[in-house]
Amino acid sequence: MGEAADIVRTGRKFDQVLAGARQVFLADGFEGASVDDIARAAGVSKATLYSYFPDKRMLFMEVANSECGLMAEQASAHIDGSFPVREVLTVTGRHILTFLLSDFSQRIFRICVAERERFPELGRAYYVSGPAMGRERISEYLTCAVARGELVIEDIPMAAEQYLELCKVKLWTRAAFGIQTDFSEEEKEDVVRNAVDMFLARYGA
C-alpha cells in the first residue's frame, strides 16, 4: 500500500475521486462506502481510483484533510494582525463554529467515533487535520498578539485550545447529539460573542 505522501494530488480525475468519495462517505459512512460506489460517483474506473488510493482508509483521510485544510485557509485569510484582537477573534470564531456545525464536520465526527475501535487511525487523521491544525493556526496568531502587547498569555497552546472549546459551547453539543440541526445566525453570533468576551476577560492586556 502507498503512503499518503506518495499520493499525486493533481489533475481533474483526482478532484473527481475526492468529490465522489466525499459524497459516498457522507451518505454511507466509512464501512458502508464501497469502492464501486465511490468510483461510480466520481465518474472514474476502479483502476483509476486505485491508482490514486490503494486503500479506502487513505481516501477517507484525504477527504478529511482536504476539507479541513480548506476551512483553515479560509479562516487564515481573515486573520489580519493590523485589526483589533476582538475583531480577529470574532471572525475566526465564526469560521470555526460554521465548520463545526457543518454537515460534513458532524458526519465525519460520527464516522470517526463509530470506527474508532477498528480503525483508530481515521480519528487520529481527522484530529491532526482538524482540531490540531486549528490549534496551531490560532496559536500562531496569539503568539503575535502577545508580542504586540495585545494579550497576556503564558501557555499559548492551552489558550488556543480554550478558545476552540469556547466556540463549541451549547450549539456543537446539540448538533452532535442530533438535538438541533438548524442554527440561526443570531444563535451562532451569541456563542461567538460570548466566547470572545470570556477569552479577552482572561487574556486581554
C-alpha positions as CSV (number, residue, x, y, z in Angstrom):
1,M,0.0,0.0,0.0
2,G,1.2,3.5,-0.8
3,E,1.8,6.2,1.8
4,A,-0.2,9.4,2.0
5,A,2.9,11.4,1.0
6,D,3.1,9.4,-2.3
7,I,-0.4,10.4,-3.5
8,V,-0.4,12.5,-6.6
9,R,-2.8,15.3,-5.7
10,T,-3.2,16.9,-9.2
11,G,-5.5,16.5,-12.2
12,R,-9.2,16.6,-12.9
13,K,-9.7,12.9,-12.1
14,F,-8.1,13.3,-8.7
15,D,-10.6,16.1,-7.9
16,Q,-13.4,13.8,-9.2
17,V,-12.3,11.0,-6.9
18,L,-12.3,13.3,-3.9
19,A,-15.7,14.7,-4.7
20,G,-17.1,11.2,-5.3
21,A,-15.6,9.8,-2.1
22,R,-16.9,12.8,-0.1
23,Q,-20.4,12.2,-1.4
24,V,-20.4,8.4,-0.7
25,F,-18.6,8.6,2.7
26,L,-21.1,11.2,4.0
27,A,-24.1,9.2,2.7
28,D,-23.0,5.7,3.7
29,G,-20.3,6.1,6.4
30,F,-16.9,4.5,6.2
31,E,-17.8,0.9,6.4
32,G,-20.8,1.2,4.2
33,A,-18.9,3.0,1.4
34,S,-17.9,0.6,-1.3
35,V,-15.1,1.3,-3.8
36,D,-17.6,0.5,-6.6
37,D,-19.9,3.3,-5.4
38,I,-17.1,5.8,-5.0
39,A,-15.8,5.1,-8.5
40,R,-19.3,5.4,-9.9
41,A,-20.0,8.7,-8.0
42,A,-16.6,10.0,-9.2
43,G,-17.2,9.0,-12.8
44,V,-13.9,7.1,-13.0
45,S,-12.9,3.5,-13.3
46,K,-11.9,1.4,-10.2
47,A,-8.4,1.2,-11.8
48,T,-8.1,5.0,-11.8
49,L,-9.3,5.2,-8.2
50,Y,-6.8,2.6,-7.1
51,S,-4.1,4.4,-8.9
52,Y,-4.6,7.3,-6.5
53,F,-5.7,5.4,-3.4
54,P,-4.9,1.7,-3.0
55,D,-6.5,1.8,0.5
56,K,-10.0,3.1,1.3
57,R,-8.7,4.5,4.6
58,M,-6.2,6.7,2.8
59,L,-9.0,8.0,0.7
60,F,-11.2,8.8,3.7
61,M,-8.2,10.6,5.4
62,E,-7.5,12.6,2.2
63,V,-11.2,13.7,2.1
64,A,-11.0,14.9,5.7
65,N,-7.6,16.5,5.2
66,S,-8.8,18.4,2.1
67,E,-11.9,19.7,3.8
68,C,-10.2,20.8,7.0
69,G,-7.4,22.4,5.0
70,L,-9.9,24.4,3.0
71,M,-11.5,25.6,6.2
72,A,-8.2,26.5,7.7
73,E,-7.2,28.5,4.6
74,Q,-10.5,30.4,4.7
75,A,-10.1,31.3,8.3
76,S,-6.4,32.2,8.0
77,A,-7.3,34.6,5.1
78,H,-9.3,36.7,7.5
79,I,-6.6,36.9,10.2
80,D,-5.0,40.3,9.8
81,G,-2.7,41.4,12.7
82,S,-3.4,45.0,11.9
83,F,-7.1,44.6,13.0
84,P,-8.1,44.8,16.7
85,V,-7.8,41.5,18.5
86,R,-11.5,41.4,19.3
87,E,-12.3,41.6,15.6
88,V,-9.9,38.9,14.6
89,L,-11.1,36.5,17.3
90,T,-14.7,37.2,16.3
91,V,-14.2,36.5,12.6
92,T,-12.1,33.4,13.4
93,G,-14.7,32.2,15.8
94,R,-17.4,32.5,13.1
95,H,-15.4,30.3,10.8
96,I,-14.7,27.8,13.5
97,L,-18.3,27.5,14.6
98,T,-19.6,27.4,11.0
99,F,-17.3,24.5,10.2
100,L,-18.1,22.6,13.5
101,L,-21.8,22.8,12.8
102,S,-21.5,21.9,9.1
103,D,-23.0,18.6,7.8
104,F,-19.5,17.5,6.7
105,S,-17.9,18.0,10.1
106,Q,-20.8,16.4,12.0
107,R,-20.9,13.3,9.8
108,I,-17.1,12.8,9.7
109,F,-17.0,13.2,13.5
110,R,-19.7,10.5,13.9
111,I,-17.8,8.2,11.4
112,C,-14.6,8.6,13.4
113,V,-16.3,7.8,16.7
114,A,-18.1,4.8,15.2
115,E,-15.0,3.3,13.7
116,R,-12.5,4.1,16.5
117,E,-12.1,0.5,17.6
118,R,-11.5,-1.0,14.2
119,F,-9.8,2.0,12.5
120,P,-8.4,4.4,15.2
121,E,-6.2,5.9,12.5
122,L,-9.2,7.6,11.0
123,G,-9.9,9.5,14.2
124,R,-6.2,10.4,14.6
125,A,-6.0,11.7,11.0
126,Y,-9.1,13.8,11.4
127,Y,-7.8,15.2,14.7
128,V,-4.5,16.2,13.1
129,S,-6.1,17.8,10.1
130,G,-9.0,19.4,12.1
131,P,-8.6,20.3,15.8
132,A,-4.8,20.1,15.9
133,M,-4.4,22.3,12.8
134,G,-6.9,24.8,14.2
135,R,-5.0,25.0,17.4
136,E,-1.7,25.6,15.6
137,R,-3.2,28.4,13.4
138,I,-4.8,30.1,16.4
139,S,-1.6,29.7,18.4
140,E,0.4,31.5,15.7
141,Y,-2.0,34.4,15.8
142,L,-2.0,34.5,19.6
143,T,1.8,34.5,19.7
144,C,1.9,37.6,17.5
145,A,-0.8,39.3,19.6
146,V,1.2,38.6,22.8
147,A,4.3,40.1,21.1
148,R,2.4,43.2,20.3
149,G,1.2,43.5,23.9
150,E,-2.5,43.0,23.0
151,L,-2.8,39.8,25.0
152,V,-1.1,38.4,28.1
153,I,-0.8,34.6,27.8
154,E,1.7,32.2,29.4
155,D,0.5,29.0,27.9
156,I,-0.4,29.8,24.3
157,P,-1.3,26.2,23.1
158,M,-3.6,25.9,26.1
159,A,-5.2,29.3,25.4
160,A,-5.8,28.2,21.8
161,E,-7.5,25.0,22.9
162,Q,-9.6,27.0,25.3
163,Y,-10.8,29.3,22.5
164,L,-11.7,26.4,20.3
165,E,-13.7,24.9,23.1
166,L,-15.5,28.2,23.9
167,C,-16.6,28.2,20.2
168,K,-18.2,24.8,20.7
169,V,-20.3,25.8,23.7
170,K,-24.0,25.0,23.5
171,L,-24.6,24.6,19.8
172,W,-22.0,21.9,18.9
173,T,-23.3,19.5,21.6
174,R,-26.8,20.0,20.3
175,A,-25.7,19.2,16.8
176,A,-23.6,16.2,17.8
177,F,-26.5,14.6,19.6
178,G,-29.0,15.4,16.9
179,I,-31.0,17.7,19.3
180,Q,-30.8,20.5,16.8
181,T,-29.8,20.6,13.1
182,D,-30.6,24.2,12.0
183,F,-29.0,27.2,13.7
184,S,-29.8,30.8,13.3
185,E,-27.2,33.5,12.7
186,E,-28.3,35.1,16.0
187,E,-27.6,31.8,17.9
188,K,-24.2,31.5,16.3
189,E,-23.3,35.2,16.9
190,D,-24.3,34.8,20.6
191,V,-21.9,31.9,21.0
192,V,-19.0,33.7,19.3
193,R,-19.6,37.0,21.1
194,N,-19.6,35.2,24.5
195,A,-16.5,33.2,23.5
196,V,-14.6,36.4,22.6
197,D,-15.8,38.2,25.8
198,M,-14.7,35.3,28.1
199,F,-11.4,34.9,26.3
200,L,-10.5,38.6,26.5
201,A,-11.6,38.7,30.1
202,R,-9.0,36.1,30.9
203,Y,-6.2,37.1,28.5
204,G,-6.8,40.7,27.5
205,A,-3.9,43.0,28.2
